[in-house]
Amino acid sequence: MFLIDDILLAPARGLFWIFKEIHHAAEEEQANEAEAITTRLSELYMMLETRQMTEAEFDAAEKALLDRLDAIKERADGGPDKDDEEDEEVVIRKRPPKRQAKLRSETS
């Protein structure tokens, strides 16, 4: 009985193993990309300190690299933070000025 189960489930186990290997390879590639970006950031800081690039050039290059690094971290975490989405939905409403003027005239 167990021999028949092993024979029947072998293709599924093989596919599962292949998918796990692909997943590990993708994670390793993301880690390598993040390391390359941090190395490039270090190079940019050195170029700025040695005045090989202007501050404006540095800011543009740094922003692009940091955006890519943030995107990599979001993918690794499984998407954007839920806390950030909740913060965007908060709305603070103020009373209209007309109402405040009416309240002031009534209390006087």
Residue frames relative to the residue before (quaternion, step in Angstrom):
aa qw qx qy qz dx dy dz
M 1.0000 0.0000 0.0000 0.0000 0.00 0.00 0.00
F 0.6942 0.4614 -0.2867 0.4722 3.60 0.86 -0.93
L 0.6039 0.5551 -0.3535 0.4496 3.57 1.09 -0.61
I 0.6548 0.4958 -0.3064 0.4812 3.59 0.98 -0.82
D 0.6322 0.5228 -0.3323 0.4653 3.62 1.01 -0.77
D 0.6548 0.5136 -0.3125 0.4580 3.57 0.96 -0.87
I 0.6587 0.5048 -0.3058 0.4667 3.57 0.97 -0.84
L 0.6961 0.4766 -0.2825 0.4566 3.58 0.91 -0.87
L 0.7359 0.4171 -0.2334 0.4795 3.60 1.02 -0.75
A 0.4244 0.7304 -0.4544 0.2828 3.62 1.21 -0.13
P 0.6707 0.4813 -0.3353 0.4539 3.66 0.80 -0.78
A 0.6529 0.5057 -0.3221 0.4629 3.61 0.96 -0.79
R 0.6536 0.5011 -0.3119 0.4737 3.60 0.97 -0.81
G 0.6283 0.5342 -0.3298 0.4594 3.56 1.05 -0.73
L 0.6595 0.4926 -0.3033 0.4800 3.58 0.94 -0.86
F 0.6337 0.5296 -0.3304 0.4570 3.57 0.98 -0.82
W 0.6471 0.5136 -0.3179 0.4652 3.59 0.97 -0.84
I 0.6422 0.5247 -0.3187 0.4591 3.59 0.99 -0.88
F 0.6694 0.4956 -0.3037 0.4627 3.59 0.92 -0.88
K 0.6281 0.5217 -0.3392 0.4672 3.60 1.03 -0.71
E 0.6532 0.5080 -0.3145 0.4651 3.60 0.96 -0.81
I 0.6371 0.5135 -0.3247 0.4744 3.59 0.99 -0.79
H 0.6437 0.5245 -0.3139 0.4605 3.58 0.98 -0.84
H 0.6625 0.4960 -0.3057 0.4709 3.60 0.91 -0.87
A 0.6450 0.5177 -0.3208 0.4616 3.59 1.01 -0.80
A 0.6520 0.5083 -0.3153 0.4659 3.60 1.00 -0.80
E 0.6420 0.5119 -0.3256 0.4688 3.59 0.99 -0.79
E 0.6535 0.5119 -0.3130 0.4615 3.58 0.95 -0.82
E 0.6382 0.5240 -0.3193 0.4649 3.57 1.03 -0.79
Q 0.6397 0.5096 -0.3253 0.4746 3.60 1.00 -0.78
A 0.6499 0.5102 -0.3227 0.4618 3.58 0.94 -0.82
N 0.6544 0.5042 -0.3109 0.4699 3.58 0.98 -0.81
E 0.6393 0.5200 -0.3262 0.4631 3.59 1.02 -0.77
A 0.6433 0.5132 -0.3213 0.4685 3.59 0.99 -0.81
E 0.6481 0.5084 -0.3187 0.4689 3.59 0.98 -0.78
A 0.6413 0.5196 -0.3226 0.4634 3.59 1.00 -0.79
I 0.6495 0.5099 -0.3206 0.4641 3.58 1.00 -0.77
T 0.6660 0.4824 -0.3182 0.4717 3.61 0.90 -0.81
T 0.6118 0.5306 -0.3488 0.4717 3.60 1.09 -0.64
R 0.6549 0.5038 -0.3050 0.4736 3.57 0.96 -0.87
L 0.6170 0.5304 -0.3452 0.4677 3.62 1.04 -0.70
S 0.6357 0.5207 -0.3261 0.4673 3.59 0.98 -0.80
E 0.6433 0.5142 -0.3170 0.4704 3.57 1.00 -0.82
L 0.6366 0.5289 -0.3280 0.4554 3.58 1.00 -0.80
Y 0.6439 0.5170 -0.3238 0.4618 3.58 0.97 -0.83
M 0.6420 0.5134 -0.3220 0.4697 3.58 1.01 -0.80
M 0.6553 0.5113 -0.3136 0.4592 3.58 0.95 -0.87
L 0.6434 0.5106 -0.3249 0.4688 3.59 1.03 -0.72
E 0.6726 0.5021 -0.2987 0.4542 3.57 0.93 -0.90
T 0.7238 0.3992 -0.2451 0.5067 3.60 1.05 -0.70
R 0.4466 -0.7358 0.4044 0.3090 3.57 1.36 0.25
Q 0.3399 0.7283 -0.5167 0.2952 3.57 0.99 0.84
M 0.7684 0.1603 -0.1229 0.6073 3.57 1.31 -0.17
T 0.5148 -0.6391 0.4726 0.3211 3.53 -1.19 0.55
E 0.6641 -0.5055 0.3754 0.4031 3.53 -1.30 0.29
A 0.6357 0.5321 -0.3289 0.4523 3.60 1.04 -0.75
E 0.6446 0.5048 -0.3155 0.4797 3.59 0.98 -0.84
F 0.6444 0.5294 -0.3113 0.4557 3.54 1.00 -0.89
D 0.6605 0.5175 -0.3115 0.4461 3.58 0.89 -0.95
A 0.6630 0.5021 -0.3098 0.4609 3.59 0.94 -0.87
A 0.6868 0.4753 -0.2889 0.4678 3.60 0.86 -0.93
E 0.6483 0.5201 -0.3192 0.4554 3.58 0.99 -0.84
K 0.6416 0.5272 -0.3267 0.4513 3.60 0.95 -0.85
A 0.6580 0.5086 -0.3130 0.4586 3.59 0.91 -0.89
L 0.6845 0.4807 -0.2934 0.4630 3.59 0.90 -0.88
L 0.6617 0.4984 -0.3138 0.4640 3.59 0.97 -0.80
D 0.6144 0.5343 -0.3462 0.4659 3.59 1.10 -0.66
R 0.6519 0.5022 -0.3137 0.4737 3.58 0.99 -0.83
L 0.6500 0.5147 -0.3135 0.4628 3.58 1.00 -0.83
D 0.6343 0.5168 -0.3233 0.4755 3.60 1.02 -0.75
A 0.6426 0.5216 -0.3214 0.4602 3.59 1.00 -0.82
I 0.6361 0.5186 -0.3245 0.4702 3.58 1.02 -0.78
K 0.6707 0.4937 -0.3023 0.4636 3.57 0.92 -0.86
E 0.6255 0.5299 -0.3386 0.4618 3.61 1.04 -0.71
R 0.6528 0.5021 -0.3166 0.4706 3.56 0.98 -0.85
A 0.6570 0.5106 -0.3102 0.4598 3.58 1.00 -0.81
D 0.7009 0.4514 -0.2652 0.4844 3.60 1.07 -0.72
G 0.5561 -0.6293 0.3886 0.3792 3.58 1.20 -0.21
G 0.7871 -0.2589 0.1426 0.5414 3.60 1.08 0.54
P 0.7035 -0.4440 0.3237 0.4507 3.56 -1.27 -0.01
D 0.6057 -0.5718 0.4162 0.3647 3.54 -1.21 0.58
K 0.4751 -0.6672 0.4946 0.2906 3.56 -1.01 0.80
D 0.5918 0.5739 -0.3703 0.4282 3.59 1.10 -0.60
D 0.6388 0.5258 -0.3329 0.4524 3.59 1.00 -0.79
E 0.6521 0.5131 -0.3218 0.4560 3.58 0.97 -0.82
E 0.6487 0.5162 -0.3221 0.4572 3.59 0.99 -0.79
D 0.6330 0.5379 -0.3308 0.4479 3.58 1.02 -0.78
E 0.6608 0.5176 -0.3121 0.4451 3.57 1.02 -0.73
E 0.6797 0.5107 -0.2899 0.4396 3.58 1.11 -0.57
V 0.5296 0.6339 -0.4162 0.3800 3.59 1.19 -0.25
V 0.0402 -0.7911 0.6101 -0.0185 3.56 -0.81 1.06
I 0.1393 -0.7711 0.6177 0.0665 3.55 -0.86 1.00
R 0.1303 -0.8018 0.5813 0.0473 3.53 -0.69 1.10
K 0.2526 -0.7515 0.5935 0.1385 3.50 -1.08 0.81
R 0.5638 -0.5784 0.4567 0.3728 3.52 -1.20 0.45
P 0.5128 -0.6233 0.4790 0.3453 3.55 -1.05 0.64
P 0.5894 -0.6083 0.3958 0.3549 3.61 -1.02 0.68
K 0.5914 0.5848 -0.3789 0.4057 3.64 1.04 -0.62
R 0.6576 0.5143 -0.3178 0.4496 3.56 0.89 -0.83
Q 0.6480 0.5158 -0.3116 0.4659 3.54 0.96 -0.84
A 0.6421 0.5132 -0.3254 0.4673 3.58 1.02 -0.78
K 0.6343 0.5203 -0.3342 0.4639 3.62 1.00 -0.74
L 0.6574 0.5091 -0.3147 0.4579 3.58 0.94 -0.88
R 0.6520 0.5119 -0.3190 0.4594 3.58 0.97 -0.77
S 0.6735 0.4902 -0.3045 0.4620 3.62 0.94 -0.83
E 0.6477 0.5153 -0.3218 0.4598 3.61 1.08 -0.67
T 0.6954 0.4685 -0.2845 0.4647 3.62 0.98 -0.73
S 0.6199 0.5740 -0.3497 0.4048 3.64 1.14 -0.37
